[in-house]
Amino acid sequence: MKSNGNQSQRIYDKTTRTWYEVPEDQYREFDRWRTNLRKREQYWGCCFCPRGK
């Protein structure tokens, strides 16, 4: 599998129903925020997302 240094990732916006191309570092920051939010919601008992999702 080939890995390129500056690959862009895509983020979906539900409100506008569009995909946005973002740089890898910005995507990583967004993913960290999203995972943190999910874990907090699971801890508080508000989110029932399975661990694998």
Distance bins in CASP14 RR format, pairs under 12 A and 6 or more apart:
PFRMAT RR
TARGET T0000
AUTHOR 0000-0000-0000
RMODE 2
METHOD distances of the structure
MODEL  1
3 24 0 0 0 0 0 1 0 0 0 0 0
4 24 0 0 0 0 1 0 0 0 0 0 0
5 23 0 0 0 0 0 1 0 0 0 0 0
5 24 1 0 0 1 0 0 0 0 0 0 0
5 25 0 0 0 0 0 1 0 0 0 0 0
6 21 0 0 0 0 0 1 0 0 0 0 0
6 22 0 0 0 0 0 1 0 0 0 0 0
6 23 1 0 0 1 0 0 0 0 0 0 0
6 24 1 0 0 1 0 0 0 0 0 0 0
6 25 0 0 0 0 1 0 0 0 0 0 0
6 26 0 0 0 0 0 1 0 0 0 0 0
6 27 0 0 0 0 0 1 0 0 0 0 0
7 21 0 0 0 0 0 1 0 0 0 0 0
7 22 0 0 0 0 0 1 0 0 0 0 0
7 23 0 0 0 0 1 0 0 0 0 0 0
7 24 1 0 1 0 0 0 0 0 0 0 0
7 25 0 0 0 0 0 1 0 0 0 0 0
7 27 0 0 0 0 1 0 0 0 0 0 0
7 28 0 0 0 0 0 1 0 0 0 0 0
8 19 0 0 0 0 0 1 0 0 0 0 0
8 20 0 0 0 0 1 0 0 0 0 0 0
8 21 1 0 1 0 0 0 0 0 0 0 0
8 22 1 0 0 1 0 0 0 0 0 0 0
8 23 1 0 1 0 0 0 0 0 0 0 0
8 24 1 0 0 1 0 0 0 0 0 0 0
8 25 0 0 0 0 0 1 0 0 0 0 0
8 26 0 0 0 0 1 0 0 0 0 0 0
8 27 1 0 0 1 0 0 0 0 0 0 0
8 28 0 0 0 0 0 1 0 0 0 0 0
9 19 0 0 0 0 0 1 0 0 0 0 0
9 20 0 0 0 0 1 0 0 0 0 0 0
9 21 1 0 0 1 0 0 0 0 0 0 0
9 22 1 0 1 0 0 0 0 0 0 0 0
9 23 1 0 0 1 0 0 0 0 0 0 0
9 24 1 0 0 1 0 0 0 0 0 0 0
9 25 0 0 0 0 1 0 0 0 0 0 0
9 26 0 0 0 0 1 0 0 0 0 0 0
9 27 1 1 0 0 0 0 0 0 0 0 0
9 28 0 0 0 0 1 0 0 0 0 0 0
9 29 0 0 0 0 0 1 0 0 0 0 0
9 30 0 0 0 0 1 0 0 0 0 0 0
9 31 0 0 0 0 1 0 0 0 0 0 0
10 18 0 0 0 0 1 0 0 0 0 0 0
10 19 1 0 1 0 0 0 0 0 0 0 0
10 20 1 0 0 1 0 0 0 0 0 0 0
10 21 1 0 1 0 0 0 0 0 0 0 0
10 22 1 0 0 1 0 0 0 0 0 0 0
10 23 0 0 0 0 0 1 0 0 0 0 0
10 24 0 0 0 0 0 1 0 0 0 0 0
10 26 0 0 0 0 0 1 0 0 0 0 0
10 27 0 0 0 0 1 0 0 0 0 0 0
10 30 0 0 0 0 0 1 0 0 0 0 0
10 31 0 0 0 0 0 1 0 0 0 0 0
11 18 0 0 0 0 1 0 0 0 0 0 0
11 19 1 0 0 1 0 0 0 0 0 0 0
11 20 1 0 1 0 0 0 0 0 0 0 0
11 21 0 0 0 0 1 0 0 0 0 0 0
11 22 1 0 1 0 0 0 0 0 0 0 0
11 23 0 0 0 0 0 1 0 0 0 0 0
11 24 0 0 0 0 0 1 0 0 0 0 0
11 26 0 0 0 0 1 0 0 0 0 0 0
11 27 1 0 0 1 0 0 0 0 0 0 0
11 28 0 0 0 0 0 1 0 0 0 0 0
11 29 0 0 0 0 0 1 0 0 0 0 0
11 30 1 0 0 1 0 0 0 0 0 0 0
11 31 0 0 0 0 1 0 0 0 0 0 0
11 33 0 0 0 0 0 1 0 0 0 0 0
11 34 0 0 0 0 1 0 0 0 0 0 0
12 18 1 0 0 1 0 0 0 0 0 0 0
12 19 1 0 1 0 0 0 0 0 0 0 0
12 20 1 0 0 1 0 0 0 0 0 0 0
12 21 0 0 0 0 0 1 0 0 0 0 0
12 22 0 0 0 0 0 1 0 0 0 0 0
12 27 0 0 0 0 0 1 0 0 0 0 0
12 30 0 0 0 0 0 1 0 0 0 0 0
12 34 0 0 0 0 0 1 0 0 0 0 0
13 19 1 0 0 1 0 0 0 0 0 0 0
13 20 1 0 0 1 0 0 0 0 0 0 0
13 22 0 0 0 0 0 1 0 0 0 0 0
13 30 0 0 0 0 0 1 0 0 0 0 0
14 20 0 0 0 0 0 1 0 0 0 0 0
20 26 0 0 0 0 1 0 0 0 0 0 0
20 27 0 0 0 0 1 0 0 0 0 0 0
20 30 0 0 0 0 0 1 0 0 0 0 0
21 27 0 0 0 0 1 0 0 0 0 0 0
22 28 0 0 0 0 1 0 0 0 0 0 0
22 29 0 0 0 0 1 0 0 0 0 0 0
22 30 1 0 0 1 0 0 0 0 0 0 0
22 31 0 0 0 0 0 1 0 0 0 0 0
23 29 0 0 0 0 1 0 0 0 0 0 0
23 30 0 0 0 0 0 1 0 0 0 0 0
24 30 0 0 0 0 0 1 0 0 0 0 0
24 31 0 0 0 0 0 1 0 0 0 0 0
25 31 0 0 0 0 0 1 0 0 0 0 0
25 32 0 0 0 0 0 1 0 0 0 0 0
26 32 0 0 0 0 0 1 0 0 0 0 0
26 33 0 0 0 0 0 1 0 0 0 0 0
27 33 0 0 0 0 0 1 0 0 0 0 0
27 34 0 0 0 0 0 1 0 0 0 0 0
28 34 0 0 0 0 0 1 0 0 0 0 0
28 35 0 0 0 0 0 1 0 0 0 0 0
29 35 0 0 0 0 0 1 0 0 0 0 0
29 36 0 0 0 0 0 1 0 0 0 0 0
30 36 0 0 0 0 0 1 0 0 0 0 0
30 37 0 0 0 0 0 1 0 0 0 0 0
31 37 0 0 0 0 0 1 0 0 0 0 0
31 38 0 0 0 0 0 1 0 0 0 0 0
32 38 0 0 0 0 0 1 0 0 0 0 0
32 39 0 0 0 0 0 1 0 0 0 0 0
33 39 0 0 0 0 0 1 0 0 0 0 0
33 40 0 0 0 0 0 1 0 0 0 0 0
34 40 0 0 0 0 0 1 0 0 0 0 0
34 41 0 0 0 0 0 1 0 0 0 0 0
34 47 0 0 0 0 0 1 0 0 0 0 0
34 49 0 0 0 0 0 1 0 0 0 0 0
34 53 0 0 0 0 0 1 0 0 0 0 0
35 41 0 0 0 0 0 1 0 0 0 0 0
35 42 0 0 0 0 0 1 0 0 0 0 0
35 47 0 0 0 0 0 1 0 0 0 0 0
35 49 0 0 0 0 0 1 0 0 0 0 0
35 51 0 0 0 0 0 1 0 0 0 0 0
35 52 0 0 0 0 0 1 0 0 0 0 0
35 53 0 0 0 0 0 1 0 0 0 0 0
36 42 0 0 0 0 0 1 0 0 0 0 0
36 43 0 0 0 0 0 1 0 0 0 0 0
36 47 0 0 0 0 0 1 0 0 0 0 0
37 43 0 0 0 0 0 1 0 0 0 0 0
37 44 0 0 0 0 0 1 0 0 0 0 0
37 46 0 0 0 0 0 1 0 0 0 0 0
37 47 0 0 0 0 1 0 0 0 0 0 0
37 49 0 0 0 0 0 1 0 0 0 0 0
38 44 0 0 0 0 0 1 0 0 0 0 0
38 45 0 0 0 0 0 1 0 0 0 0 0
38 46 0 0 0 0 0 1 0 0 0 0 0
38 47 1 0 1 0 0 0 0 0 0 0 0
38 48 0 0 0 0 0 1 0 0 0 0 0
38 49 1 0 1 0 0 0 0 0 0 0 0
38 50 0 0 0 0 0 1 0 0 0 0 0
38 51 0 0 0 0 1 0 0 0 0 0 0
38 52 0 0 0 0 0 1 0 0 0 0 0
38 53 0 0 0 0 1 0 0 0 0 0 0
39 45 0 0 0 0 0 1 0 0 0 0 0
39 46 0 0 0 0 0 1 0 0 0 0 0
39 47 0 0 0 0 1 0 0 0 0 0 0
39 49 0 0 0 0 1 0 0 0 0 0 0
39 51 0 0 0 0 0 1 0 0 0 0 0
40 46 0 0 0 0 1 0 0 0 0 0 0
40 47 0 0 0 0 1 0 0 0 0 0 0
40 49 0 0 0 0 0 1 0 0 0 0 0
41 47 1 1 0 0 0 0 0 0 0 0 0
41 48 0 0 0 0 1 0 0 0 0 0 0
41 49 1 0 0 1 0 0 0 0 0 0 0
42 48 1 0 0 1 0 0 0 0 0 0 0
42 49 1 0 0 1 0 0 0 0 0 0 0
42 50 0 0 0 0 1 0 0 0 0 0 0
42 51 0 0 0 0 1 0 0 0 0 0 0
42 52 0 0 0 0 0 1 0 0 0 0 0
42 53 0 0 0 0 0 1 0 0 0 0 0
47 53 0 0 0 0 0 1 0 0 0 0 0
END
